[in-house]
Amino acid sequence: MLQPSKAFLNGWAIDTAAPVDLNGSSSNDNYHPVFKAFLAGSFSGTFSTILFQPLDLVKTRLQNPTQHVVAATVNRMQPGMIAIFANIVRQEHIAGLWRGMVPSVARCVPGVGLYFSSLHWLKSKLGKETLGPMEAVTLGVLARTMSGVALIPITVIKTRYESGVYKYNSLSGALKAIYNGEGFRGLVCGLGPTLARDAPFSGLYLMFYTQTKQAIPKDWLQSPSTASLVHFSCGIVAGIAASLATNPADVLKTKMQLYPEKFPTAFSAAVYVHQTYGVQGYFKGAVPRMLRRTLMAAMAWTVFEEITRSIGLK
């Protein structure tokens, strides 16, 4: 694929419908590259969040099954993914699979945008376009930590919305109820396990993603007919590996955010999970989470790669 000329390096690609000033003063040039990375990331996050929300809902219910769901499973002590899915559709209809959509969008859309813009800023400071394994892990961890800390209150609300344990009427109502009942600590509960889950995931994902891409012939990455498929495939490989490595932290995060009084620390949640479910308890919800995180991340990166190429960030 032809690379954009220097005159349009920070502007729109020549083949887009956006107006281009031949004197090099395109209106898109007025936007900072970090801001353009934020917009591209937010757009990719919106699409993938809405599409894969049902998998996140099922994952949360698997990690915290209600008594009604457990009773509905006749021959097994713990409900499986299909049983949870069927129970949601039966009790809440198809629309119930998108329960918690508002906090999910409020968290993921700016969260993905902040992640990609932070990553772009960090790469520019590093001064390297091609990252080594440890550089990719470090930048991924730092970028995710920055966005994770900023959006932890929305993460708490999202988890509670999806669990079915709490009955909030609105995002603002949930914020007010948590702050009035639990104070500031309630809005940041589970921050440790959240970062322990998301930061390593992003670091490992970026490492696997960049290293897999470097093993692919450059002709495939530059070809319009194969670039998107290659990016998506690299994302799938990276997502599976990173999801399995960080699922235990996701289980602890869910317990702490649903029952902050019972599990004030990650250690207390870990002891409970181990005593109640054994080692396999740390991988409850692993299948829907792996499906969602892998597909969502792969799609987000694919869309982001295409957008950034079209607006001249690459």
N, C-alpha and C positions, 0 to 999 in steps of 0.2 A: 504494500500500500504506500502511496506517495506520502512523504512527510511534509507537514505544512512549512511554508517558507518562513524566514525569520521575521518578515513583516507581520505575519499573522500568528506568531508563536504563542502570544498570550491572548489571542482573540478567537473569534469563531473560525472553524474550519471553512475552507472555501466552498465546500459542497453543501453547507447548511443554508437555511432560508433566512438566517439573521443578516441584517444589512451590514456591509463591510465598507469602511471608508478607505479608499485606495491610497490615501495619504498616511495610513497607519494609525488613525485615531478612532478606531472602532469603540463604540460605547462599552463593549465588553472589557476593553483594556482598563476601564476605570475600576474594575473589581480586583481586589487583592487575590492572588492565587490561593491563599488559605481559605478565603471566603468562598471561592469557586469550588474548592474541595469540599467545603461544608455543604454547599447546595447539592453537589453531585451525590455526596454520601446520604443526605437527607432524602433525596428522591429515591435512591436505591433502597433505603431502609423502609420507606413507606410501602413500596410495592411488596417487598418480601415479608414485612410484618403482617400485613393484612392477609396475605395468601396462606401463611403457615401458623396463624394464631391458634387454630384448633389443636395442633400438636402440642403447643405450649400449655394449653388448658388441660389436656389429657395427662401431660407429664406432672403438672401440679397436683391433680386429683390422685394420680398413682402414688405420689409421695405422701399424700394425706387423705386416704380414703375415708369417707364418712361411714357411719355405722349402717346406714341404709344401703349403701353400695356393697359393703361387705356381706350383709345379710342376703343380698340379691344373688350372690354367687353361691350356688348350691353345693358343689363338690370341691371347693377349694377355699382355703382360709383367706387368701389374699386375692383381690380382683386383678385381672390382667388388663392389658391395654384395650382389647376388644370389648370387655365387659364394661369398662369405664366409658368408652365411647358410646356403646349402646345405651347405657344408663342416662347419659347426658341427653341424647337424642330423645329418649322416651320421656324424660321428666321436663326437659327444657326446650324440646324441639330442635330443629337444625340451627336456629339462631343462637341457641345456647352454646354452640361450639365456639362462638365468637364473644363469649362473655369476657369482660375485661379488655375489650378492644380499645376503649378510650385511654386507659392508663398504659396499655401496650404501645399505642401510637405515640402517646406523650413521652414515653421513655425511649422507645427504639428509634424514632425518627430523628430527634435531636441528638440522641446517643450515638447513632451511626454517623451522623454528620460531624459531631465533635470528634469521634474516633478518627475518621478519615482526614479531617482538617488538622488534628493534632499530629497524626502520622506524617502528613505532608510537611508540616512545619518542622518536625523533628528530622525528617530526611533532608530538608533543605539546610538545616543547621549542621548535619553530619557531612553534607557535601558529597554524598555518594548516591548514585542511582541504583547500582547493583549491591544488594545487601548480602553479607555473609550470614551463616546460621546464627551465631551469637548476636550479631547486630540486629537481625530480624526479630529474635526473641526479645531483646532489650527494648527496641522501639515499639513492638507490639504491646508489651507489658506497660510501658510508660503511657502510651496513647490511651489504652483502655482504662488505666488507673485514673487518668485525668477526667475522662468522661463518666466513669463509674461513680466517683466521689460526687460529682456535680449532680447526678441524677438518682442518688440512692433513695430520696423520699418517694419518688415515682415508682421505683422498684418495689418498695415495701407495699405501696397501694396496689400495684399490679398483682403481686403475689396473693394478697388478701382477697382481691376481687375474684381471682380465678379459683380460689380454694373452695368457695361456697360457704365458708365458716362465717364470714362477715357480710353484712347487708348494707353496703353504702349506696346512697342514692346518686352521688355525683363525685367527681374528682375533688372539687373544692370542699365538699362535705366530708370526704374521707380525710383530707388533710387536716381539717378543723377538728374532727372527732379524734384522730390520733394524737394531735398536739394537745388537746384539752385533757384527754385521758391518760396519756403516757409521757407528755412533754417532748422535748427535742430528741430525747433518746429513742422514743418510739419511731421517729421519722428516719433514724439512721441505724436501727437495729438490723443485724445481719450484714453490716458493712464489711466486716472481716471475711466471712465466708463468701460474700459476693465478689470481693476483689480476688480472693483465693481461687474462685471459680473462673471469673471473667478475664482477669489479667493473664494468668498462665494460658488460658484458652487462646486469647488473642496472640500472645507471644508464640506459642506452639503453632497456631494456625498460620501466622505470617511466615514462620520459618519453613513449615512444610510446603506452603503455597509458593513462596519464592524459589525454594530449592527444586520443587517439581517443575516450575516454569523454566528454570535454567537448564533442566534436562531435556526440554522439548526443543526440537529444531526451530530456529528463528523464523524460517519461512512459514511455518504453521501459525506462529503468533502474529505475523504481519499480514497474513492472508485474510481478507474480509470474509471469505467463505468458511474458514476454520477457526478464526480467533476466538469467537464467543464460545464455541464448543470446547476448545482447549482450556480457556479460562475456567469454565464451569467444571470440567473434569478435574482440573488441578484443585479447585475448591472442594470438590467432593472428597478427594483423597485426604486433603488437609483437615477437613471437618470431622471425618470419622476418627482420625487419630487424636485430635485435640479434644473431642467430646468425651471419649472414653477415659482420658487421663484426668478430666476435671469433674466428672459426675459426682464423686463423693462430696466435694465442696458444695455442689448444687443441692444435694439432699440436706446438708446441715443448714444451708442458707434458708431453705424453705421452712424447716422446723423453727428456726429462730425468729423468722418474720411472722409466722402464724401464731406462735406461743412464746412471746418474749419474756413473760413472767416465769414460765416453766423452764425455758432454755436461755438464760441470760448470757451464756458463753458458748463458743463453738465446742469446747471440750464437753460440756454437759450434754449438748445435742449429740455429739459423737458417742458418748457412753450409752445414751438411751438407744440410739439406732443399733449399736453393736449388741446390746443386751436383748433387745426386742427382736431384731431380724437377723443378726449375725452379719458376716462380711457382705453377704448379698444385699443387705439393706442399703449399703452405700451406692448400689447401682439400681435402686428403684427409680423407675421413670427413665432409664437410660435409653431405651429404644425410641420413644417419641421425642426425647430431647436430642438424641443423635440425629434423627431424621430432620427435626426442625432446624437445629443449629447448623447442620451440614448443608441442607438445602438452602436455608436462609443466607448463610454466609457465602456460599457458592454463587447464589443469584446476586447478592449485594455486590460482591466483588466483580462479577461479570458486567453488571449494569454500570458500576463505577468506572471500570476500565474503559467501557465504550463511551461514557459521557465525558470523561477526562480527555480522551483522545479527540473527541469532537470539539471540545472547547479550548483545546490547545495546552492542556496541562501536561501532556506527554510529548 
